[in-house]
Amino acid sequence: MTEGSSTSDNQGFRNDEAEPFRNSPVPFDYLGDVPDCPPAGAVETNSVFYCCHEYNPAGPSDFRTAAQRNHFLGLDECRRRSYSIMRELRDAKSLKKLYPMVRRFISAGDIVPHHGFVLHTGGRYQSHHSLWLRGGVSMHAIFNRVI
């Protein structure tokens, strides 16, 4: 498989095996009360991802985690504090079509190692990934190319 193709095991991404987020020079301050988060399977990457949002340009209410939206209560808190992104444009387009009032735009963004960690989480959309940002990194700065 090529790095740009969907995969269920994070193939094509860098995985340092030694819990790289624990040794990160930039902390995940907002996760301090959630043990083992980001999870051990999360990896750094150099890849293009896609994210849906309501406004163009993206506004303050765009790019929020499930925890920030108060969704998925009672489910895994670490996953609730991650951002939902898609590896494949076709999946972002499907999400936009399913929720046309709140997912009106799609932006592309280049995720690089200093941004944080991703984990392939699949589900309804095969290329769905969860993203945990390092402190000081903004979704708005990454996903700024509306397509």
MDAnalysis code that builds the backbone (N, CA, C; Angstrom):
import MDAnalysis as mda
import numpy as np

u = mda.Universe.empty(441, n_residues=147, atom_resindex=np.repeat(np.arange(147), 3), trajectory=True)
u.add_TopologyAttr("name", ["N", "CA", "C"] * 147)
u.add_TopologyAttr("resid", np.arange(1, 148))
u.add_TopologyAttr("resname", ["MET", "THR", "GLU", "GLY", "SER", "SER", "THR", "SER", "ASP", "ASN", "GLN", "GLY", "PHE", "ARG", "ASN", "ASP", "GLU", "ALA", "GLU", "PRO", "PHE", "ARG", "ASN", "SER", "PRO", "VAL", "PRO", "PHE", "ASP", "TYR", "LEU", "GLY", "ASP", "VAL", "PRO", "ASP", "CYS", "PRO", "PRO", "ALA", "GLY", "ALA", "VAL", "GLU", "THR", "ASN", "SER", "VAL", "PHE", "TYR", "CYS", "CYS", "HIS", "GLU", "TYR", "ASN", "PRO", "ALA", "GLY", "PRO", "SER", "ASP", "PHE", "ARG", "THR", "ALA", "ALA", "GLN", "ARG", "ASN", "HIS", "PHE", "LEU", "GLY", "LEU", "ASP", "GLU", "CYS", "ARG", "ARG", "ARG", "SER", "TYR", "SER", "ILE", "MET", "ARG", "GLU", "LEU", "ARG", "ASP", "ALA", "LYS", "SER", "LEU", "LYS", "LYS", "LEU", "TYR", "PRO", "MET", "VAL", "ARG", "ARG", "PHE", "ILE", "SER", "ALA", "GLY", "ASP", "ILE", "VAL", "PRO", "HIS", "HIS", "GLY", "PHE", "VAL", "LEU", "HIS", "THR", "GLY", "GLY", "ARG", "TYR", "GLN", "SER", "HIS", "HIS", "SER", "LEU", "TRP", "LEU", "ARG", "GLY", "GLY", "VAL", "SER", "MET", "HIS", "ALA", "ILE", "PHE", "ASN", "ARG", "VAL", "ILE"])
u.atoms.positions = np.array([
    [0.829, -1.190, 0.000],
    [0.000, 0.000, 0.000],
    [0.868, 1.245, 0.000],
    [0.401, 2.275, -0.633],
    [1.134, 3.523, -0.619],
    [0.742, 4.325, 0.603],
    [1.539, 5.326, 0.928],
    [1.244, 6.138, 2.110],
    [-0.095, 6.835, 1.987],
    [-0.511, 7.156, 0.790],
    [-1.768, 7.874, 0.608],
    [-2.995, 7.000, 0.612],
    [-2.847, 5.696, 0.693],
    [-4.017, 4.835, 0.654],
    [-4.534, 4.542, 2.050],
    [-5.794, 4.182, 2.134],
    [-6.387, 3.877, 3.438],
    [-5.830, 2.567, 3.954],
    [-5.743, 2.465, 5.240],
    [-5.244, 1.267, 5.870],
    [-5.808, 1.179, 7.277],
    [-5.912, -0.015, 7.786],
    [-6.501, -0.174, 9.106],
    [-5.457, -0.282, 10.207],
    [-4.169, -0.141, 9.857],
    [-3.152, -0.333, 10.883],
    [-2.098, 0.767, 10.920],
    [-2.442, 1.958, 10.464],
    [-1.524, 3.086, 10.453],
    [-0.302, 2.853, 9.579],
    [-0.373, 1.916, 8.633],
    [0.731, 1.668, 7.724],
    [1.062, 2.960, 6.983],
    [2.339, 3.230, 6.802],
    [2.752, 4.443, 6.135],
    [3.022, 5.581, 7.097],
    [2.782, 5.385, 8.378],
    [3.020, 6.406, 9.384],
    [4.203, 5.986, 10.231],
    [4.834, 6.952, 10.855],
    [5.981, 6.680, 11.708],
    [5.517, 6.281, 13.097],
    [6.051, 5.202, 13.617],
    [5.717, 4.764, 14.969],
    [7.010, 4.453, 15.708],
    [7.327, 5.238, 16.721],
    [8.584, 5.091, 17.437],
    [8.565, 4.026, 18.521],
    [7.488, 3.281, 18.632],
    [7.396, 2.156, 19.559],
    [7.544, 2.526, 21.031],
    [8.301, 3.532, 21.367],
    [8.605, 3.836, 22.764],
    [7.726, 4.953, 23.309],
    [6.439, 4.865, 23.047],
    [5.506, 5.865, 23.538],
    [6.051, 7.274, 23.320],
    [6.193, 7.703, 22.041],
    [6.848, 8.969, 21.745],
    [6.187, 10.181, 22.389],
    [4.876, 10.127, 22.632],
    [4.212, 11.286, 23.221],
    [4.629, 11.515, 24.663],
    [5.080, 10.505, 25.329],
    [5.528, 10.656, 26.709],
    [6.832, 11.466, 26.770],
    [7.618, 11.413, 25.695],
    [8.892, 12.115, 25.643],
    [8.793, 13.398, 24.824],
    [7.609, 13.820, 24.521],
    [7.391, 14.981, 23.674],
    [7.893, 16.254, 24.328],
    [8.626, 17.087, 23.560],
    [9.067, 18.361, 24.120],
    [7.916, 19.357, 24.277],
    [6.821, 19.123, 23.566],
    [5.645, 19.989, 23.668],
    [4.534, 19.166, 24.300],
    [4.038, 19.555, 25.458],
    [3.080, 18.729, 26.195],
    [1.667, 18.726, 25.610],
    [0.931, 17.752, 26.017],
    [-0.487, 17.651, 25.722],
    [-1.223, 18.074, 26.993],
    [-1.107, 19.332, 27.372],
    [-1.624, 19.828, 28.648],
    [-3.096, 19.519, 28.877],
    [-3.905, 19.585, 27.832],
    [-5.341, 19.376, 27.971],
    [-5.692, 17.916, 28.220],
    [-4.704, 17.040, 28.203],
    [-4.950, 15.611, 28.443],
    [-4.397, 15.146, 29.778],
    [-3.909, 16.059, 30.600],
    [-3.238, 15.701, 31.840],
    [-4.049, 14.833, 32.773],
    [-5.365, 14.941, 32.730],
    [-6.201, 14.146, 33.620],
    [-6.689, 12.856, 32.983],
    [-6.225, 12.545, 31.773],
    [-6.633, 11.321, 31.077],
    [-5.396, 10.440, 30.912],
    [-5.306, 9.360, 31.686],
    [-4.131, 8.491, 31.605],
    [-3.991, 7.853, 30.227],
    [-2.755, 7.635, 29.825],
    [-2.447, 6.936, 28.575],
    [-3.106, 7.583, 27.360],
    [-3.055, 8.882, 27.289],
    [-3.652, 9.590, 26.166],
    [-2.670, 10.640, 25.666],
    [-2.365, 10.657, 24.389],
    [-2.859, 9.805, 23.310],
    [-2.504, 8.337, 23.551],
    [-3.286, 7.421, 22.967],
    [-3.044, 5.993, 23.187],
    [-1.741, 5.531, 22.546],
    [-1.237, 4.407, 23.011],
    [0.051, 3.873, 22.556],
    [0.101, 3.659, 21.044],
    [-1.005, 3.389, 20.387],
    [-1.004, 3.151, 18.944],
    [-0.942, 4.409, 18.102],
    [-1.087, 5.583, 18.724],
    [-1.059, 6.842, 17.978],
    [0.364, 7.126, 17.501],
    [0.471, 7.666, 16.293],
    [1.777, 7.887, 15.665],
    [1.888, 9.296, 15.099],
    [3.122, 9.727, 14.894],
    [3.384, 10.961, 14.170],
    [3.299, 10.652, 12.676],
    [3.051, 11.675, 11.863],
    [2.931, 11.442, 10.426],
    [3.330, 12.678, 9.640],
    [3.563, 12.484, 8.368],
    [3.753, 13.541, 7.382],
    [2.758, 13.229, 6.273],
    [1.517, 13.653, 6.431],
    [0.477, 13.287, 5.478],
    [-0.569, 14.383, 5.366],
    [-1.267, 14.382, 4.236],
    [-2.397, 15.279, 4.031],
    [-3.644, 14.616, 4.595],
    [-4.435, 15.386, 5.345],
    [-5.715, 14.931, 5.863],
    [-6.769, 15.966, 5.505],
    [-8.023, 15.612, 5.737],
    [-9.145, 16.495, 5.418],
    [-10.040, 16.619, 6.640],
    [-10.624, 17.796, 6.792],
    [-11.509, 18.054, 7.914],
    [-12.693, 18.889, 7.432],
    [-13.886, 18.550, 7.888],
    [-15.093, 19.291, 7.518],
    [-15.372, 20.377, 8.546],
    [-15.993, 21.472, 8.065],
    [-16.338, 22.568, 8.965],
    [-17.509, 23.349, 8.405],
    [-18.103, 24.197, 9.238],
    [-19.325, 24.910, 8.871],
    [-19.068, 26.240, 8.174],
    [-18.038, 26.962, 8.585],
    [-17.827, 28.322, 8.077],
    [-16.593, 28.424, 7.196],
    [-16.594, 29.444, 6.306],
    [-15.456, 29.730, 5.451],
    [-15.185, 31.231, 5.485],
    [-14.084, 31.641, 6.124],
    [-13.086, 30.785, 6.754],
    [-13.631, 30.135, 8.031],
    [-12.939, 29.102, 8.464],
    [-13.371, 28.377, 9.664],
    [-13.439, 29.333, 10.852],
    [-14.521, 29.223, 11.602],
    [-14.743, 30.095, 12.749],
    [-14.413, 29.429, 14.064],
    [-14.634, 30.131, 15.172],
    [-14.324, 29.597, 16.503],
    [-15.089, 28.311, 16.836],
    [-16.271, 28.137, 16.285],
    [-17.050, 26.934, 16.599],
    [-16.681, 25.743, 15.719],
    [-15.839, 25.957, 14.727],
    [-15.370, 24.853, 13.888],
    [-14.192, 24.163, 14.569],
    [-13.928, 22.942, 14.150],
    [-12.776, 22.174, 14.640],
    [-12.810, 21.987, 16.152],
    [-13.916, 21.482, 16.667],
    [-14.016, 21.182, 18.092],
    [-14.058, 19.671, 18.287],
    [-13.545, 19.223, 19.406],
    [-13.577, 17.797, 19.730],
    [-14.976, 17.410, 20.216],
    [-15.219, 16.121, 20.299],
    [-16.504, 15.646, 20.829],
    [-16.692, 16.131, 22.270],
    [-15.618, 16.167, 23.037],
    [-15.716, 16.652, 24.422],
    [-16.103, 18.130, 24.445],
    [-15.531, 18.926, 23.554],
    [-15.867, 20.348, 23.498],
    [-17.312, 20.569, 23.055],
    [-17.829, 19.647, 22.239],
    [-19.221, 19.743, 21.781],
    [-20.185, 19.055, 22.750],
    [-19.650, 18.434, 23.799],
    [-20.438, 17.698, 24.776],
    [-21.157, 16.502, 24.139],
    [-20.478, 15.835, 23.214],
    [-21.022, 14.654, 22.527],
    [-20.342, 13.388, 23.037],
    [-20.988, 12.275, 22.783],
    [-20.472, 10.935, 23.113],
    [-20.132, 10.793, 24.585],
    [-20.999, 11.335, 25.428],
    [-20.810, 11.233, 26.875],
    [-20.759, 9.766, 27.283],
    [-19.877, 9.455, 28.210],
    [-19.756, 8.093, 28.712],
    [-18.842, 7.207, 27.883],
    [-18.387, 7.686, 26.726],
    [-17.465, 6.901, 25.910],
    [-16.026, 7.268, 26.266],
    [-15.078, 6.637, 25.624],
    [-13.667, 6.821, 25.917],
    [-13.270, 8.301, 25.922],
    [-12.818, 8.799, 27.065],
    [-12.515, 10.221, 27.210],
    [-11.327, 10.646, 26.344],
    [-10.380, 9.786, 26.170],
    [-9.239, 10.122, 25.322],
    [-9.709, 10.362, 23.889],
    [-10.507, 9.472, 23.357],
    [-11.036, 9.649, 21.990],
    [-11.934, 10.877, 21.898],
    [-12.699, 11.163, 22.949],
    [-13.575, 12.337, 22.932],
    [-12.764, 13.630, 22.826],
    [-11.513, 13.607, 23.273],
    [-10.681, 14.809, 23.250],
    [-9.791, 14.888, 21.999],
    [-10.038, 14.020, 21.048],
    [-9.296, 14.073, 19.787],
    [-10.149, 14.761, 18.726],
    [-9.494, 15.216, 17.678],
    [-10.180, 15.834, 16.546],
    [-10.396, 14.771, 15.471],
    [-11.526, 14.823, 14.803],
    [-11.843, 13.879, 13.736],
    [-11.335, 14.411, 12.406],
    [-10.519, 13.601, 11.742],
    [-9.991, 13.960, 10.437],
    [-10.092, 12.754, 9.511],
    [-10.054, 12.997, 8.218],
    [-10.144, 11.929, 7.217],
    [-8.862, 11.897, 6.393],
    [-8.412, 10.713, 6.097],
    [-7.232, 10.545, 5.246],
    [-7.608, 10.650, 3.774],
    [-8.826, 10.269, 3.435],
    [-9.278, 10.258, 2.043],
    [-10.325, 11.344, 1.819],
    [-10.175, 12.090, 0.743],
    [-11.106, 13.155, 0.398],
    [-12.519, 12.615, 0.194],
    [-12.647, 11.431, -0.377],
    [-13.985, 10.865, -0.626],
    [-14.770, 10.684, 0.676],
    [-14.096, 10.335, 1.768],
    [-14.780, 10.179, 3.052],
    [-15.211, 11.531, 3.614],
    [-14.378, 12.552, 3.443],
    [-14.766, 13.898, 3.884],
    [-15.977, 14.373, 3.079],
    [-16.003, 14.076, 1.797],
    [-17.154, 14.459, 0.962],
    [-18.414, 13.725, 1.399],
    [-18.286, 12.474, 1.790],
    [-19.444, 11.704, 2.276],
    [-19.975, 12.289, 3.578],
    [-19.081, 12.679, 4.476],
    [-19.483, 13.300, 5.738],
    [-20.189, 14.626, 5.477],
    [-19.652, 15.410, 4.578],
    [-20.249, 16.695, 4.216],
    [-21.657, 16.492, 3.650],
    [-21.820, 15.471, 2.842],
    [-23.129, 15.182, 2.246],
    [-24.136, 14.726, 3.303],
    [-23.681, 13.982, 4.288],
    [-24.558, 13.475, 5.339],
    [-25.027, 14.592, 6.277],
    [-24.179, 15.587, 6.522],
    [-24.503, 16.691, 7.436],
    [-24.292, 18.034, 6.724],
    [-25.102, 18.335, 5.713],
    [-24.850, 19.531, 4.887],
    [-25.012, 20.863, 5.613],
    [-25.724, 20.926, 6.694],
    [-25.912, 22.201, 7.394],
    [-24.744, 22.558, 8.319],
    [-24.031, 21.565, 8.813],
    [-22.929, 21.837, 9.734],
    [-21.569, 21.426, 9.168],
    [-21.568, 20.744, 8.069],
    [-20.326, 20.336, 7.400],
    [-20.368, 20.875, 5.973],
    [-20.330, 22.190, 5.861],
    [-20.526, 22.833, 4.565],
    [-19.249, 22.934, 3.750],
    [-18.089, 22.869, 4.407],
    [-16.812, 23.041, 3.720],
    [-15.842, 21.939, 4.127],
    [-14.883, 21.691, 3.253],
    [-13.809, 20.730, 3.527],
    [-12.498, 21.473, 3.351],
    [-11.604, 21.306, 4.313],
    [-10.262, 21.876, 4.198],
    [-9.230, 20.766, 4.255],
    [-8.155, 20.973, 3.504],
    [-7.015, 20.060, 3.524],
    [-5.969, 20.632, 4.463],
    [-5.228, 19.750, 5.090],
    [-4.147, 20.178, 5.975],
    [-3.017, 19.177, 5.967],
    [-1.806, 19.673, 6.042],
    [-0.619, 18.818, 6.105],
    [-0.266, 18.587, 7.561],
    [-0.456, 17.373, 8.032],
    [-0.095, 17.017, 9.405],
    [1.375, 16.594, 9.393],
    [2.161, 17.211, 10.253],
    [3.579, 16.888, 10.383],
    [3.850, 16.505, 11.840],
    [4.980, 15.840, 12.104],
    [5.227, 15.333, 13.458],
    [5.065, 16.347, 14.585],
    [5.466, 17.587, 14.402],
    [5.362, 18.528, 15.530],
    [3.918, 18.945, 15.820],
    [2.961, 18.556, 14.960],
    [1.553, 18.876, 15.229],
    [0.943, 17.985, 16.300],
    [1.334, 16.709, 16.325],
    [0.744, 15.789, 17.289],
    [0.730, 14.370, 16.762],
    [-0.275, 13.597, 17.189],
    [-0.344, 12.176, 16.868],
    [-1.696, 11.807, 16.294],
    [-1.680, 10.866, 15.362],
    [-2.913, 10.378, 14.753],
    [-3.058, 8.884, 15.027],
    [-4.307, 8.452, 15.014],
    [-4.630, 7.036, 15.173],
    [-5.763, 6.707, 14.221],
    [-5.554, 5.688, 13.398],
    [-6.624, 5.251, 12.503],
    [-7.733, 4.652, 13.354],
    [-8.931, 5.231, 13.278],
    [-10.042, 4.777, 14.111],
    [-11.223, 4.283, 13.291],
    [-11.147, 4.399, 11.959],
    [-12.157, 3.815, 11.078],
    [-13.581, 4.129, 11.484],
    [-14.437, 3.132, 11.394],
    [-15.854, 3.312, 11.692],
    [-16.639, 3.482, 10.401],
    [-17.639, 4.344, 10.430],
    [-18.467, 4.602, 9.250],
    [-17.606, 5.006, 8.050],
    [-16.546, 5.734, 8.310],
    [-15.637, 6.200, 7.267],
    [-14.300, 5.488, 7.438],
    [-13.952, 4.660, 6.467],
    [-12.752, 3.830, 6.545],
    [-11.490, 4.641, 6.851],
    [-11.402, 5.858, 6.310],
    [-10.165, 6.626, 6.496],
    [-10.220, 7.580, 7.694],
    [-11.194, 7.399, 8.579],
    [-11.294, 8.276, 9.753],
    [-10.105, 8.048, 10.676],
    [-9.528, 9.167, 11.116],
    [-8.438, 9.147, 12.083],
    [-8.782, 10.103, 13.215],
    [-8.227, 9.828, 14.379],
    [-8.318, 10.733, 15.510],
    [-6.979, 11.453, 15.610],
    [-7.032, 12.746, 15.912],
    [-5.834, 13.576, 16.000],
    [-5.764, 14.226, 17.372],
    [-4.628, 14.063, 18.036],
    [-4.354, 14.740, 19.302],
    [-3.268, 15.771, 19.030],
    [-3.609, 17.035, 19.200],
    [-2.667, 18.121, 18.937],
    [-1.746, 18.372, 20.120],
    [-0.519, 18.717, 19.827],
    [0.409, 19.158, 20.869],
    [-0.010, 20.558, 21.318],
    [0.402, 20.948, 22.504],
    [0.110, 22.284, 23.004],
    [0.615, 23.356, 22.045],
    [-0.187, 24.382, 21.832],
    [0.192, 25.486, 20.971],
    [-0.094, 25.285, 19.496],
    [-0.590, 24.104, 19.124],
    [-0.910, 23.830, 17.716],
    [-2.410, 24.028, 17.518],
    [-2.759, 24.679, 16.418],
    [-4.151, 25.019, 16.136],
    [-4.676, 24.290, 14.908],
    [-5.862, 23.729, 15.021],
    [-6.526, 23.136, 13.856],
    [-6.719, 24.190, 12.766],
    [-7.023, 25.421, 13.160],
    [-7.243, 26.488, 12.188],
    [-5.980, 26.770, 11.378],
    [-4.817, 26.657, 11.995],
    [-3.561, 26.880, 11.283],
    [-3.247, 25.731, 10.327],
    [-3.620, 24.520, 10.693],
    [-3.338, 23.355, 9.847],
    [-4.323, 23.262, 8.691],
    [-5.606, 23.325, 9.001],
    [-6.648, 23.111, 7.994],
    [-7.136, 24.452, 7.444],
    [-6.283, 25.055, 6.627],
    [-6.584, 26.383, 6.115],
    [-6.726, 26.435, 4.591],
    [-6.751, 25.274, 3.929],
    [-6.911, 25.222, 2.475],
    [-8.275, 24.647, 2.143],
    [-9.265, 25.516, 1.962],
    [-10.605, 25.066, 1.600],
    [-10.556, 24.507, 0.179],
    [-11.160, 23.335, 0.012],
    [-11.148, 22.728, -1.327],
    [-12.555, 22.620, -1.897],
])
